[in-house]
Amino acid sequence: MKHISKEIIERITMKEAIDAMRIAFTVISNGEANLPQRININPGLKDANILVMPSSAFGITGIKISSLYKNNPSLNLPMTQGLMVIINNETGEPVAMIDSVYLTALRTGAASGLATELLSRKESKTLGIFGSNEQAEMQIAGVIESRDIDKIFVFARNKEKTIEFCKKISAKNGIEMIPAENQNDLYSCDIICTATNSCEPVFEHRYVKHGTHINAIGSYKSSCREIPGETIVKSKLIVDQTKAALTEAGDILIPINEGVISSNHIYAELGEIVSGKKQGKSSDDEITVFKSVGIAVQDLALAKLILDKSL
């Protein structure tokens, strides 16, 4: 069985990853994949989860195992760890094992890059990012692949870490990076990405200007949300997969439970926008939200690309 390391995955460009997500979301919305529901295991520790994500498509089956232990940094261990096993559908043979931490960050960033391409205003220049971790870095990479961004505001709790993050991204991409002073800076942003572990909204709707596009990718629990209910109510809402969103997306389920929206508020799956079955942003004043909980076929499509290139 071939072992595919992070170094091999890093050879995949963001453009290639976005194109892989184009395929993945089309397959999801067309019902062309075997996609069992994600298994969320609580190992009996506070702030700890183990996720098992199976899927089958493209002639292969993938089983991804990811752990999220929020207290690990205090033990000098990564907060997120995991691997993905790829199985040949014709023989049942395990053919590859992939380091899934970077894989997950790359496919999530690429999904937001694709959503940004399809749903944001083409003249968008300013990005607001909530978070300063690897996932936030990948969100930036996905967005700047799709739009000509010249300024990025970073919203994060740890001021020193935020400054270091800004220096790192600026040195890498030559983009002006600004540690946000307060939510007033959000009103300057054409695109917003949320990549946090927060269970409460990370901003207030009154700071979101008309025409903004939002990628919400941090929360995957029914009891947690990053996006305020008012923003969900006043936006065109696009999801990665309707079934998963109505099972796991607190950003949507909480407003439903509060009675301010129904499940019909979901306008489309991203794959329907990709295939042209439904229109993206219909006016420059429209607020669009792409809510993603992460679908296993995204990992599988990217794993297939990586496996083909490595062979």
Backbone hydrogen bonds, N-H to C=O, Kabsch-Sander energy under -0.5 kcal/mol:
donor,donor_aa,acceptor,acceptor_aa,energy
2,K,95,V,-2.2
4,I,2,K,-0.6
4,I,97,M,-3.2
5,S,3,H,-0.6
8,I,5,S,-0.5
9,I,5,S,-1.9
10,E,6,K,-2.4
11,R,8,I,-1.4
12,I,9,I,-2.0
17,A,13,T,-2.2
18,I,14,M,-2.7
19,D,15,K,-2.2
20,A,16,E,-1.9
21,M,17,A,-2.0
22,R,18,I,-1.9
23,I,19,D,-1.5
24,A,20,A,-2.4
25,F,21,M,-2.8
26,T,22,R,-1.3
27,V,23,I,-2.4
28,I,24,A,-2.3
29,S,25,F,-2.3
30,N,26,T,-1.8
31,G,28,I,-1.1
32,E,27,V,-2.4
34,N,56,S,-2.5
35,L,33,A,-0.8
39,I,52,V,-2.6
40,N,38,R,-0.5
41,I,39,I,-0.6
41,I,50,I,-3.4
42,N,40,N,-0.5
48,A,45,L,-0.9
49,N,68,L,-1.9
50,I,41,I,-2.4
51,L,66,S,-3.6
52,V,39,I,-2.5
53,M,64,K,-3.0
55,S,62,G,-1.9
56,S,34,N,-2.0
57,A,60,I,-2.1
60,I,57,A,-2.1
61,T,87,I,-2.3
62,G,55,S,-2.8
63,I,85,V,-2.1
64,K,53,M,-2.3
65,I,83,L,-2.9
66,S,51,L,-2.5
66,S,64,K,-0.5
67,S,81,Q,-3.2
68,L,49,N,-3.0
69,Y,79,M,-2.9
70,K,47,D,-2.3
70,K,68,L,-0.6
72,N,69,Y,-1.7
74,S,71,N,-1.1
75,L,72,N,-2.2
76,N,73,P,-1.6
77,L,72,N,-2.1
81,Q,67,S,-1.9
83,L,65,I,-1.8
84,M,98,I,-2.4
85,V,63,I,-2.3
86,I,96,A,-3.0
87,I,61,T,-3.1
88,N,93,E,-2.8
89,N,59,G,-1.7
92,G,88,N,-2.8
95,V,86,I,-2.5
95,V,93,E,-0.5
96,A,86,I,-1.4
97,M,2,K,-2.6
98,I,84,M,-3.2
99,D,4,I,-2.0
100,S,82,G,-1.0
100,S,98,I,-0.6
101,V,82,G,-0.5
103,L,99,D,-0.8
104,T,100,S,-2.5
105,A,101,V,-2.0
106,L,102,Y,-2.7
107,R,103,L,-2.6
108,T,104,T,-2.1
109,G,105,A,-2.3
110,A,106,L,-2.4
111,A,107,R,-1.9
112,S,108,T,-1.9
113,G,109,G,-2.0
114,L,110,A,-2.4
115,A,111,A,-2.6
116,T,112,S,-2.6
117,E,113,G,-2.0
118,L,114,L,-2.0
119,L,115,A,-2.3
120,S,116,T,-1.9
124,S,121,R,-2.0
127,L,151,K,-2.4
128,G,191,I,-2.5
129,I,153,F,-2.8
130,F,193,C,-2.8
131,G,129,I,-0.7
131,G,155,F,-2.0
137,E,133,N,-2.1
138,M,134,E,-2.2
139,Q,135,Q,-2.0
140,I,136,A,-2.1
141,A,137,E,-2.1
142,G,138,M,-2.4
143,V,139,Q,-2.3
144,I,140,I,-2.7
145,E,141,A,-0.9
146,S,142,G,-0.8
146,S,143,V,-0.9
147,R,143,V,-2.2
149,I,147,R,-1.9
150,D,125,K,-2.4
151,K,125,K,-1.4
152,I,176,E,-2.6
153,F,127,L,-2.8
154,V,178,I,-2.6
155,F,129,I,-3.1
155,F,153,F,-0.6
156,A,154,V,-0.6
159,K,157,R,-0.8
162,T,158,N,-2.4
163,I,159,K,-2.2
164,E,160,E,-2.1
165,F,161,K,-2.5
166,C,162,T,-2.4
167,K,163,I,-2.2
168,K,164,E,-2.3
169,I,165,F,-2.5
170,S,166,C,-2.4
171,A,167,K,-2.2
172,K,168,K,-1.6
173,N,169,I,-2.7
174,G,170,S,-2.6
176,E,150,D,-1.1
178,I,152,I,-3.0
180,A,154,V,-2.7
185,D,182,N,-1.6
186,L,183,Q,-1.3
187,Y,183,Q,-0.5
187,Y,184,N,-1.1
188,S,185,D,-1.5
189,C,186,L,-1.9
190,D,126,T,-2.0
191,I,126,T,-1.9
192,I,213,H,-2.5
193,C,128,G,-2.8
194,T,215,N,-2.5
195,A,130,F,-2.5
195,A,193,C,-0.5
202,V,226,E,-2.6
203,F,226,E,-0.5
207,Y,204,E,-1.7
208,V,205,H,-2.6
209,K,207,Y,-0.6
211,G,285,D,-1.3
212,T,209,K,-1.4
213,H,190,D,-2.0
214,I,288,T,-2.7
215,N,192,I,-3.0
216,A,214,I,-0.6
216,A,290,F,-2.8
217,I,194,T,-2.1
217,I,215,N,-0.7
218,G,194,T,-0.9
224,C,221,K,-1.5
231,T,228,P,-0.7
232,I,228,P,-1.7
233,V,229,G,-2.7
234,K,230,E,-1.9
235,S,232,I,-1.3
236,K,287,I,-2.9
237,L,235,S,-0.7
237,L,265,H,-0.7
238,I,236,K,-0.5
238,I,289,V,-3.2
239,V,268,A,-2.2
240,D,291,K,-1.2
245,A,241,Q,-2.6
246,L,242,T,-2.4
247,T,244,A,-1.2
248,E,244,A,-2.7
249,A,245,A,-1.6
250,G,221,K,-1.3
250,G,248,E,-1.2
252,I,249,A,-1.5
253,L,249,A,-3.2
254,I,250,G,-2.2
256,I,252,I,-1.8
257,N,253,L,-2.8
258,E,254,I,-1.8
259,G,255,P,-0.5
259,G,256,I,-1.2
260,V,255,P,-2.0
261,I,255,P,-0.9
265,H,262,S,-2.0
266,I,263,S,-1.6
267,Y,237,L,-2.6
267,Y,265,H,-0.5
268,A,237,L,-1.2
270,L,239,V,-2.5
272,E,269,E,-1.2
273,I,269,E,-1.1
274,V,270,L,-2.5
275,S,271,G,-2.2
276,G,273,I,-0.7
277,K,272,E,-1.4
278,K,272,E,-1.7
281,K,118,L,-0.7
286,E,283,S,-1.2
288,T,212,T,-2.0
289,V,236,K,-2.6
290,F,214,I,-3.2
291,K,238,I,-2.8
291,K,289,V,-0.7
292,S,216,A,-2.4
292,S,290,F,-0.6
298,Q,295,I,-1.7
299,D,295,I,-0.8
300,L,296,A,-2.1
301,A,297,V,-2.8
302,L,298,Q,-1.9
303,A,299,D,-2.7
304,K,300,L,-2.6
305,L,301,A,-1.7
306,I,302,L,-2.6
307,L,303,A,-3.0
308,D,304,K,-2.5
309,K,305,L,-2.2
310,S,306,I,-2.5
311,L,307,L,-1.6
